[in-house]
Each structure stands twice: as C-alpha cells, then as structure tokens.
Amino acid sequence: MTKKPNSEIPLESFYGPPEGEQPGEFPFTHGVYPNMYSGRLWTMRQYAGFASAEESNRRYRYLLEQGVKGLSVAFDLPTQTGYDSDHDMSDGEVGKVGVPISSLADLEVLLQGIPLDKASISMTINSTAAILLAMIIALADKVSVPRENLRGTIQNDILKEYIARGTFIFPPKPSMRLITDVFEFCGTELPRWNTISISGYHIREAGSTAVQEIAFTLANGIAYVKAAIDVGLDVNAFGKRLSFFFNSHNHFFEEIAKFRTARRMWANIMKKRFGATDPQAMACRFHTQTAGSTLTAQQIDNNVVRTTLQATAAVLGGTQSLHTNSRDEALALPTEDSVRLALRTQQIIAFESGIPDVVDPLAGSYFIESLCDELETQAEALIQKIDDLGGAVAAIEQHFPQEEISQSAFTYQMAIDAREKIVVGVNQFTDEGGISPPLQPIDPKAVESQLERLTDVRNSRDNAKVNACLEHLYHAARSESQNLMPFIIDAVKQYATLGEITDTLKKVFGEYTG
C-alpha cells in the first residue's frame, strides 16, 4: 500500500538508486529488512523492575495495557551480582534499581498472567544471565509452553561489564564459557531466543564517544564470535541470534550515522573476518535506549525534549526495538505517569511523524553519508588497535578501553564545566529554585514480602534434591567439556536459589577482582 503525507503525494518505499545497495541487502546500511517500518514497526519496550516481583508485575501489566509490545526486565544489584535477597551484601539494595529474583518462585510471580508464548521478554542481565534464562525455561516447561515458542533476549554481555559497568562475578575465561554454552544450548532448544545483546549502551553511558561505542562494542562482538567458533559452533547458525544494544545520545545526526555505520561494519566483519555466508548471520539487529546520562535533575521537563530527539534518531537509524527514558529518571525510578509519557513519545513518532513510511529517509544525505564514512574510518582504526593488543579480552586485561573511555568522559565533563558544551538548565538558562516532582517510592513492605518468599522457598523445597543438583553442576563445571545449561535448569526447577548456583560456580571458577 502506497503511503501518502497530508498533501497526498505518493511515497516510494525507498529513495536510493535502484542499481545500488537496497534495504535488507548486504551490508545492510539502509536497514536489516527490505521494508523496515512500513512492513512492521519497531518493538516498543519500556525497561521496568523495582521493589518486588509483585510490584514489577503490576507495572508490566500497566505497560502492556498502554501499548508496550515487549517487556524489558531490570534486575536489582544483588540479582545482577549473584547474591540472594537475604545475603548480607544485599542489605539496602533489594529492589532499589530493579526487581529482585532469588529463585524460580520470584519469576513465577513476576510473570504471572503474562503469556510466555506471546510476549517478547528482554532481560538486562549479564553475570547471572544463564541462571535467569534457566528460570524462564523452567517456568515455560512448568506451564507447558514449548521452548521453541519462547521469544526474547538476554543481555549476556560480560565483556562490557569489565569495561564499563562492573557487575562481573567470574574471571573472563569461565564467563566466556557460560556465554558459549548459552549459544550452543539455545541453538537447539530456543531457536527464537536472542542469546546475547552485545552492548554499547553502557560503554556510552560511561563516557565514550560515538566512535568508541562502535569500536568497543564490535570488538567485543568479534571476541564472542571467535569464542563460539573455537568451541565448534557454526557461525551461520549462532550468528542469526546475535543482537546488539546501542545508546542514542544527543548529537542527532551523528547518532543516525552511528547506527548505519555499525550495521555496515558488522556485516563486513561477519562476512570477511569469519566467513559467514547466510545474510541473516551478517545482519546487525539492535535495540536502542535513549541516553540516561544526558538526563538532568534540573528542569526535568527538558528531558522529554532530549528523549524525543534521541528516540527519533534511533528510528531514523533503523533500530529494531526502542526504550525511551522517562523525564524523572535523574531523580528516581520513573512514576507511571512518566513512563506513559515516554511510551507516548514512541507512539507519536510511530503513528504521527511519517518517519516510518520510507526506508532510511536520510539515505544519500551528503552530511549523513560523510559522517558514516568518517565514523567507520575512525572505528576501524580503533578496532585495529584492539586486534594489535590481542583482541577484546586481552585489551580489557590491559585496561585499554577503560582508560580510553575515562579520558573521553573527563574531556566531555571539562567542556561542560567550561561552558564549551551547553546543557540547558544546568550550565546555562538555569532557574532559581525549581519544582520538585512526585517520585516513585519503594515500599519497604515489598522488600519484606520478597524476603518472606525466599524463606518459604528454603523451608518448603526438597533440600536433598537441591543439594544433588548443585553437586552435579559443580562436577559439570569442573569437567570443562559439558554444557552447563541443563544442569542449571535442573537446579532451578528444584528451587535452588540464584545465590546457591552462583556460589557453586564460584567454587570452580573463582571470582574476578579487576
């Protein structure tokens, strides 16, 4: 069906030269699908999770009622770092920055009433990603949803944790083993599941430039692909389930160019470096989140404008799914009103702007194409430096990306302090005083209910079976040749806790201190 703007001018689906590269074709500069959003809109997600499984479930149901098409689960810090909610290290952190999940019982509450065979579930989890995925699988088995019908993504990107975020548990080598085990297991058991979301988002949030975001993200991707090939996996098979996660920052045109450049570079990496022949294995599919680091506590309504521009850049750049940050996130977890407005931002772009009517609307722009070429040149040079250091893992161990990002973050902040870069409401156009908006509270009783459920789990389960499963997992981890996913799933089904499974693996793998 031909789309028309208000003036009734018929629109072509794409305005590039017919003899040139087309959307959906290698190297995917114009997009990974031929019709892009004119065939199907991006998946509208809103990242959520707080207080308890019950509270988070209510928020998910609310978001689905408001038009969200995919759930993105935020986990609290103890869950991200392998501690149960009742561990001493968890004190004061339970439910603060995400939902606490200590056992399958918590996940059952979290996803109650949400159809696993219809909802796409994205989980921002890394060190404990295999355990959380095992819980999803165990729950699907329990409610008789075929594993092949499960759709979603686990972030499962440990390298960027060493670079930019810090929620690592195990050293790099065993961490990479867990990741390739997930690749292998999902290849046969969960064919529709995205096994990794290689993340530039947190690299950018830590202060990198757009060039560094591309280079360090793709370099990490290269390391994951090499690790998978080294254990005998087929690049044309596991390559189809790789996905990426990018930031959409403030410079509107640079961000559009960044997304197009990353697609083109990844396609060439997969084809030329790793010999991929299946176009789907070369396609860089990615989720985007607007830049949390750009949100300000001052004049929070300005954040709505920032987020709108960033979201629009992501759509013009061809993202496959999108989360829009809420206006109050510089102060607290977002309220329902703020989340609804953030979602409405996506819906207005989708249904009122006309942007989705044409594939890659800025293709051929002298400015955009020039930016793409320059970003690619600089990013390739940075990847070559990483190759010269021995690859992403070796570069991380030598602190190369960490130091590069730290220097960029320092330079950026100095420019703000000197007013060479203007942040509206912060270093210019400021107001005296200001309005304090209502903030999302964390109910202490929600944390109490989380701890009570964990106690009930420990008291009601068959502890002999739990201990047997953990013993089997321990020996499988020591073997170095067995895929650990079946053993983790068995333990989860007996209501072994996340902390118990993590501690079992620590006995074999040790802990990484940086």
C-alpha positions as CSV (number, residue, x, y, z in Angstrom):
1,M,0.0,0.0,0.0
2,T,1.4,3.4,-1.0
3,K,1.7,5.8,1.9
4,K,0.8,9.5,1.4
5,P,1.6,12.5,3.6
6,N,-1.1,15.1,4.2
7,S,-0.6,16.7,0.8
8,E,-1.4,13.4,-0.9
9,I,2.0,12.9,-2.6
10,P,2.5,9.2,-3.2
11,L,5.7,8.0,-1.5
12,E,8.1,5.4,-2.7
13,S,9.2,2.8,-0.1
14,F,12.9,3.7,-0.6
15,Y,14.6,6.6,-2.4
16,G,18.1,5.2,-3.0
17,P,19.4,4.5,-6.6
18,P,17.8,1.3,-7.9
19,E,21.2,-0.1,-9.0
20,G,22.8,0.5,-5.6
21,E,22.6,-1.3,-2.3
22,Q,19.0,-1.9,-1.3
23,P,17.4,-2.2,2.2
24,G,17.7,-5.7,3.6
25,E,20.8,-6.5,1.5
26,F,24.4,-6.8,2.5
27,P,26.0,-4.7,4.1
28,F,22.6,-3.5,5.5
29,T,23.5,0.2,5.6
30,H,19.8,1.1,4.9
31,G,18.3,-1.4,7.3
32,V,18.2,-5.1,8.0
33,Y,14.7,-5.6,6.5
34,P,13.6,-4.7,2.9
35,N,10.5,-2.7,4.0
36,M,11.7,-1.8,7.5
37,Y,8.9,0.0,9.4
38,S,6.5,0.2,6.5
39,G,6.1,-3.5,7.0
40,R,6.3,-3.7,10.8
41,L,7.1,-1.1,13.4
42,W,10.0,-1.5,15.8
43,T,9.2,-3.2,19.1
44,M,8.2,-0.6,21.7
45,R,9.7,-1.5,25.0
46,Q,9.8,0.1,28.4
47,Y,12.5,-1.0,30.8
48,A,11.0,-1.7,34.3
49,G,11.5,-3.5,37.5
50,F,11.6,-2.4,41.2
51,A,10.7,-3.2,44.8
52,S,9.4,-6.8,44.4
53,A,8.1,-9.3,41.9
54,E,4.5,-8.3,42.7
55,E,5.1,-4.6,42.2
56,S,7.0,-5.2,39.0
57,N,4.3,-7.5,37.7
58,R,1.8,-4.7,38.2
59,R,4.0,-2.3,36.3
60,Y,4.4,-4.8,33.4
61,R,0.6,-5.3,33.2
62,Y,0.1,-1.5,33.1
63,L,2.7,-1.1,30.3
64,L,1.1,-3.8,28.2
65,E,-2.3,-2.0,28.7
66,Q,-0.7,1.2,27.4
67,G,0.6,-0.4,24.2
68,V,4.0,-1.8,25.0
69,K,4.9,-4.7,22.7
70,G,7.8,-6.2,24.6
71,L,8.9,-6.3,28.2
72,S,12.4,-5.3,29.4
73,V,13.2,-6.5,32.8
74,A,15.5,-4.5,35.1
75,F,17.1,-6.5,37.9
76,D,18.3,-5.2,41.3
77,L,22.0,-5.1,42.0
78,P,22.1,-8.3,44.2
79,T,20.5,-10.3,41.4
80,Q,23.0,-8.9,38.9
81,T,25.9,-9.9,41.0
82,G,24.8,-13.3,42.2
83,Y,23.5,-12.6,45.7
84,D,20.2,-13.8,47.1
85,S,18.0,-11.1,48.7
86,D,18.8,-12.2,52.2
87,H,22.6,-12.1,51.8
88,D,24.5,-9.6,53.9
89,M,25.8,-8.0,50.7
90,S,22.2,-7.4,49.6
91,D,21.3,-5.3,52.6
92,G,19.9,-1.9,51.5
93,E,19.9,-2.8,47.8
94,V,17.0,-5.2,47.4
95,G,14.5,-3.9,44.8
96,K,16.2,-0.5,44.5
97,V,17.3,-0.4,40.9
98,G,15.3,-3.3,39.6
99,V,13.3,-6.4,40.6
100,P,14.9,-8.9,43.0
101,I,14.9,-12.5,41.7
102,S,16.3,-15.1,44.0
103,S,14.5,-18.2,42.8
104,L,12.0,-19.6,40.4
105,A,9.3,-18.6,42.8
106,D,10.1,-14.9,42.3
107,L,10.0,-15.3,38.5
108,E,6.6,-17.1,38.7
109,V,5.2,-14.1,40.5
110,L,7.0,-11.6,38.2
111,L,5.5,-13.1,35.0
112,Q,2.1,-14.1,36.4
113,G,-0.6,-13.6,33.8
114,I,1.9,-12.7,31.1
115,P,1.8,-15.3,28.2
116,L,5.3,-16.6,27.6
117,D,4.5,-17.7,24.1
118,K,3.2,-14.2,23.0
119,A,5.3,-11.7,24.9
120,S,8.9,-10.9,23.9
121,I,10.9,-10.7,27.1
122,S,14.2,-8.9,27.3
123,M,16.4,-9.3,30.4
124,T,19.2,-6.9,31.2
125,I,21.4,-9.4,33.0
126,N,25.0,-10.5,32.4
127,S,27.0,-12.4,35.0
128,T,23.9,-14.4,36.1
129,A,22.3,-14.5,32.6
130,A,22.5,-18.2,32.3
131,I,20.6,-18.6,35.6
132,L,17.9,-16.2,34.7
133,L,17.4,-17.8,31.3
134,A,17.2,-21.2,33.0
135,M,14.4,-19.8,35.2
136,I,12.5,-18.6,32.1
137,I,12.9,-22.1,30.6
138,A,11.9,-23.8,33.8
139,L,8.7,-21.7,34.0
140,A,7.9,-22.4,30.4
141,D,8.2,-26.1,31.0
142,K,6.0,-25.8,34.1
143,V,3.2,-24.1,32.2
144,S,3.6,-26.2,29.1
145,V,4.8,-23.5,26.7
146,P,7.1,-25.2,24.1
147,R,10.7,-23.9,24.4
148,E,10.8,-23.2,20.7
149,N,8.0,-20.7,21.1
150,L,9.9,-18.5,23.6
151,R,11.0,-15.1,22.3
152,G,13.2,-12.7,23.9
153,T,16.8,-11.6,24.7
154,I,19.3,-11.9,27.5
155,Q,22.0,-9.3,27.5
156,N,24.6,-11.9,28.5
157,D,27.4,-9.4,27.6
158,I,30.1,-9.8,30.2
159,L,32.9,-8.0,28.4
160,K,31.3,-4.6,28.7
161,E,30.9,-5.3,32.4
162,Y,34.6,-5.5,32.7
163,I,34.9,-2.3,30.6
164,A,32.2,0.0,31.8
165,R,29.8,-1.3,34.5
166,G,31.4,-3.7,37.0
167,T,28.7,-6.3,37.7
168,F,31.1,-9.2,36.9
169,I,31.5,-12.2,39.1
170,F,33.8,-14.8,37.4
171,P,37.0,-14.2,35.5
172,P,36.8,-13.7,31.7
173,K,37.6,-17.2,30.6
174,P,34.8,-19.1,32.5
175,S,32.5,-16.2,31.8
176,M,33.0,-16.7,28.1
177,R,32.4,-20.4,28.6
178,L,28.9,-19.7,30.1
179,I,28.2,-17.4,27.1
180,T,29.1,-20.0,24.5
181,D,27.2,-22.7,26.5
182,V,24.1,-20.5,26.1
183,F,24.8,-20.1,22.4
184,E,25.0,-23.8,22.0
185,F,22.0,-24.7,24.1
186,C,19.7,-22.1,22.6
187,G,20.7,-23.2,19.1
188,T,18.8,-26.4,19.5
189,E,16.3,-25.7,22.3
190,L,15.4,-22.0,21.9
191,P,15.7,-21.2,18.2
192,R,13.8,-17.8,18.5
193,W,15.7,-16.5,21.5
194,N,18.4,-13.9,21.1
195,T,21.4,-15.3,23.0
196,I,23.3,-12.1,23.6
197,S,22.8,-8.4,23.3
198,I,26.2,-7.0,22.7
199,S,26.0,-3.7,24.4
200,G,27.5,-0.3,23.5
201,Y,24.9,1.4,25.7
202,H,26.8,1.1,29.0
203,I,30.1,2.0,27.2
204,R,28.5,5.2,26.1
205,E,26.9,5.9,29.5
206,A,30.4,5.6,31.0
207,G,31.5,8.5,28.8
208,S,32.7,7.1,25.5
209,T,32.4,8.9,22.2
210,A,30.3,7.5,19.3
211,V,33.4,6.2,17.6
212,Q,34.4,4.3,20.8
213,E,30.9,3.0,21.3
214,I,31.0,1.4,17.8
215,A,34.6,0.1,18.1
216,F,34.5,-1.3,21.6
217,T,31.1,-2.9,21.0
218,L,32.0,-4.5,17.7
219,A,35.4,-5.6,19.2
220,N,33.5,-7.4,22.0
221,G,31.3,-8.9,19.3
222,I,34.3,-10.2,17.5
223,A,35.5,-11.9,20.7
224,Y,32.2,-13.6,21.3
225,V,32.1,-14.9,17.7
226,K,35.6,-16.2,17.9
227,A,34.9,-17.9,21.2
228,A,31.9,-19.6,19.7
229,I,33.7,-20.8,16.6
230,D,36.6,-22.0,18.8
231,V,34.2,-24.4,20.6
232,G,32.9,-25.7,17.3
233,L,29.7,-23.7,16.7
234,D,28.6,-22.8,13.2
235,V,28.8,-19.0,12.6
236,N,25.8,-19.2,10.2
237,A,23.7,-20.8,12.9
238,F,24.6,-18.9,16.1
239,G,25.2,-15.7,14.1
240,K,21.5,-15.3,13.4
241,R,20.7,-15.0,17.1
242,L,23.3,-12.3,18.0
243,S,21.8,-8.9,18.7
244,F,23.2,-5.5,19.8
245,F,22.2,-2.8,22.2
246,F,23.1,0.8,21.4
247,N,22.8,4.2,23.1
248,S,21.1,7.1,21.4
249,H,22.9,10.2,22.5
250,N,22.4,13.9,22.0
251,H,24.0,14.7,18.6
252,F,21.1,13.9,16.3
253,F,22.9,13.4,13.1
254,E,26.0,11.6,14.5
255,E,23.7,9.1,16.2
256,I,21.8,8.3,13.0
257,A,25.1,7.9,11.2
258,K,26.4,5.7,14.0
259,F,23.6,3.2,13.7
260,R,24.0,2.9,9.9
261,T,27.8,2.6,10.3
262,A,27.6,-0.2,12.9
263,R,25.3,-2.2,10.7
264,R,27.7,-1.9,7.7
265,M,30.8,-2.7,9.7
266,W,29.3,-5.7,11.5
267,A,28.1,-7.2,8.1
268,N,31.6,-6.9,6.7
269,I,33.2,-8.3,9.9
270,M,31.0,-11.4,9.8
271,K,31.5,-11.9,6.1
272,K,35.2,-11.1,5.7
273,R,36.7,-12.0,9.0
274,F,34.5,-15.0,10.0
275,G,33.3,-16.3,6.6
276,A,29.6,-16.1,7.3
277,T,27.5,-16.8,4.2
278,D,24.0,-16.5,5.5
279,P,22.7,-12.9,5.2
280,Q,20.8,-13.3,8.5
281,A,24.1,-14.1,10.3
282,M,25.6,-10.9,9.0
283,A,22.7,-8.6,9.9
284,C,23.3,-6.3,12.9
285,R,19.9,-6.3,14.6
286,F,19.8,-3.9,17.6
287,H,17.8,-2.5,20.5
288,T,18.2,1.2,21.4
289,Q,17.7,3.1,24.6
290,T,17.8,6.8,24.9
291,A,20.8,8.2,26.8
292,G,20.2,8.1,30.6
293,S,23.4,10.0,31.2
294,T,22.0,13.1,29.3
295,L,19.0,13.4,31.7
296,T,19.2,16.2,34.2
297,A,17.8,16.6,37.7
298,Q,17.3,20.3,36.9
299,Q,14.3,21.3,34.8
300,I,13.2,17.7,34.3
301,D,10.7,18.6,31.6
302,N,13.6,19.3,29.3
303,N,14.4,15.6,29.4
304,V,11.2,14.9,27.4
305,V,12.7,17.0,24.6
306,R,16.0,15.3,24.8
307,T,14.5,11.9,24.8
308,T,12.2,12.7,21.8
309,L,15.2,13.8,19.7
310,Q,17.2,10.7,20.7
311,A,14.3,8.4,20.0
312,T,13.8,10.0,16.6
313,A,17.5,9.5,15.8
314,A,17.2,5.8,16.7
315,V,14.2,5.3,14.4
316,L,15.8,7.2,11.6
317,G,18.9,5.0,12.2
318,G,16.8,1.8,11.8
319,T,16.5,0.3,15.3
320,Q,14.6,-3.0,15.8
321,S,13.3,-2.1,19.3
322,L,13.4,1.0,21.4
323,H,13.1,2.1,25.1
324,T,12.5,5.8,25.8
325,N,13.8,7.1,29.2
326,S,11.4,8.9,31.4
327,R,11.7,12.5,32.4
328,D,12.3,11.9,36.1
329,E,15.0,9.2,35.9
330,A,17.7,11.5,37.0
331,L,15.9,11.7,40.4
332,A,14.4,8.2,40.9
333,L,12.8,5.2,39.2
334,P,10.1,6.6,36.9
335,T,6.5,7.0,38.0
336,E,3.6,5.6,36.0
337,D,2.8,9.0,34.6
338,S,6.4,9.5,33.4
339,V,6.6,6.0,31.9
340,R,3.3,6.6,30.0
341,L,4.6,9.9,28.5
342,A,7.8,8.1,27.5
343,L,5.9,5.4,25.7
344,R,3.6,8.0,24.1
345,T,6.7,9.6,22.7
346,Q,7.4,6.4,20.7
347,Q,3.8,6.1,19.6
348,I,3.7,9.7,18.3
349,I,6.9,9.1,16.3
350,A,5.4,5.8,15.0
351,F,1.9,7.0,14.1
352,E,2.1,10.7,13.5
353,S,5.5,11.7,12.2
354,G,5.5,9.9,8.9
355,I,9.1,8.7,9.5
356,P,8.2,5.0,9.2
357,D,6.7,5.5,5.8
358,V,10.0,5.4,4.0
359,V,13.0,3.2,4.5
360,D,16.2,5.0,5.6
361,P,14.8,8.5,4.9
362,L,18.1,10.2,5.2
363,A,20.0,7.9,2.8
364,G,22.0,9.9,0.4
365,S,22.3,13.0,2.6
366,Y,25.8,14.4,2.0
367,F,26.1,15.1,5.7
368,I,24.9,11.7,6.9
369,E,26.9,9.7,4.4
370,S,30.1,11.7,5.1
371,L,29.6,11.1,8.9
372,C,29.2,7.4,8.3
373,D,32.4,7.2,6.3
374,E,34.4,9.1,8.9
375,L,32.9,7.1,11.8
376,E,33.8,3.9,10.0
377,T,37.4,5.0,9.4
378,Q,38.0,6.0,13.0
379,A,36.2,2.9,14.5
380,E,38.1,0.6,12.2
381,A,41.4,2.2,13.4
382,L,40.4,1.6,17.0
383,I,39.4,-2.0,16.4
384,Q,42.9,-2.5,14.8
385,K,44.5,-1.2,18.0
386,I,42.5,-3.8,19.9
387,D,43.5,-6.5,17.5
388,D,47.1,-5.5,17.9
389,L,46.7,-5.9,21.7
390,G,45.4,-9.4,21.2
391,G,41.7,-8.9,21.0
392,A,39.0,-7.5,23.3
393,V,39.7,-9.8,26.3
394,A,43.4,-9.0,26.2
395,A,42.7,-5.3,25.7
396,I,40.4,-5.3,28.7
397,E,43.0,-7.1,30.9
398,Q,45.4,-4.3,29.8
399,H,42.8,-1.7,30.7
400,F,42.9,-0.1,27.2
401,P,39.2,0.5,26.6
402,Q,38.7,1.5,30.3
403,E,41.4,4.2,30.0
404,E,40.2,5.4,26.6
405,I,36.6,5.9,27.9
406,S,37.8,7.5,31.1
407,Q,39.7,10.1,29.1
408,S,36.7,10.8,26.9
409,A,34.4,11.2,29.9
410,F,36.9,13.6,31.5
411,T,37.2,15.7,28.3
412,Y,33.4,15.9,27.9
413,Q,32.9,17.0,31.5
414,M,35.6,19.6,31.3
415,A,33.9,21.0,28.2
416,I,30.6,21.3,30.2
417,D,32.4,22.9,33.1
418,A,34.0,25.4,30.8
419,R,30.6,26.0,29.1
420,E,32.1,25.0,25.8
421,K,29.2,22.5,25.7
422,I,25.9,23.9,26.8
423,V,23.5,21.7,28.8
424,V,20.2,23.7,29.0
425,G,19.1,24.2,32.6
426,V,22.5,23.1,34.0
427,N,25.3,25.4,32.9
428,Q,23.1,27.9,31.0
429,F,19.4,29.0,31.0
430,T,19.1,28.0,34.7
431,D,16.3,28.7,37.1
432,E,16.4,29.6,40.7
433,G,14.7,27.0,42.9
434,G,12.7,24.6,40.8
435,I,9.8,22.3,41.1
436,S,10.1,19.0,43.0
437,P,8.0,16.4,41.1
438,P,6.4,13.4,42.8
439,L,8.8,10.5,42.8
440,Q,8.3,6.7,42.6
441,P,8.6,5.3,46.2
442,I,10.0,1.9,47.1
443,D,7.7,0.3,49.7
444,P,9.7,-1.3,52.5
445,K,6.8,-3.9,52.8
446,A,7.6,-5.0,49.3
447,V,11.1,-5.9,50.3
448,E,9.7,-7.7,53.4
449,S,7.5,-9.9,51.2
450,Q,10.5,-10.7,49.0
451,L,12.5,-11.9,52.0
452,E,9.5,-13.9,53.3
453,R,9.0,-15.7,50.0
454,L,12.7,-16.6,49.9
455,T,12.4,-18.1,53.5
456,D,9.3,-20.0,52.4
457,V,11.2,-21.4,49.4
458,R,14.1,-22.6,51.5
459,N,11.7,-24.3,54.0
460,S,9.3,-25.9,51.5
461,R,11.6,-27.3,48.8
462,D,13.3,-30.7,48.9
463,N,16.8,-29.8,50.0
464,A,18.3,-33.2,49.3
465,K,17.3,-32.8,45.6
466,V,18.7,-29.2,45.6
467,N,22.0,-30.3,47.0
468,A,22.2,-33.2,44.5
469,C,21.6,-30.8,41.6
470,L,24.2,-28.4,42.9
471,E,26.7,-31.2,43.2
472,H,26.0,-32.3,39.6
473,L,26.5,-28.7,38.5
474,Y,29.8,-28.5,40.4
475,H,31.2,-31.6,38.7
476,A,30.0,-30.4,35.3
477,A,31.7,-27.1,35.7
478,R,34.9,-28.9,36.7
479,S,34.8,-31.1,33.5
480,E,35.3,-28.1,31.2
481,S,33.5,-30.0,28.4
482,Q,29.9,-30.3,29.5
483,N,27.3,-27.6,28.6
484,L,26.2,-26.2,31.9
485,M,22.7,-25.0,30.9
486,P,20.9,-28.4,31.5
487,F,22.5,-28.6,35.0
488,I,21.5,-25.1,35.9
489,I,17.9,-25.7,34.6
490,D,17.7,-28.9,36.8
491,A,18.8,-26.9,39.8
492,V,16.4,-24.0,39.2
493,K,13.5,-26.5,38.8
494,Q,14.2,-27.7,42.3
495,Y,14.1,-24.1,43.5
496,A,17.9,-23.8,44.1
497,T,18.5,-20.1,44.5
498,L,20.5,-17.8,42.3
499,G,23.0,-17.3,45.1
500,E,23.4,-21.0,45.7
501,I,24.0,-21.7,42.0
502,T,26.5,-18.7,41.8
503,D,28.3,-19.9,44.8
504,T,28.6,-23.4,43.3
505,L,30.2,-22.0,40.2
506,K,32.5,-19.7,42.2
507,K,34.0,-22.9,43.8
508,V,35.2,-23.9,40.3
509,F,35.7,-20.6,38.5
510,G,36.8,-18.3,41.3
511,E,36.0,-14.6,41.4
512,Y,37.3,-11.7,39.3
513,T,38.5,-8.6,41.2
514,G,39.6,-6.5,38.2
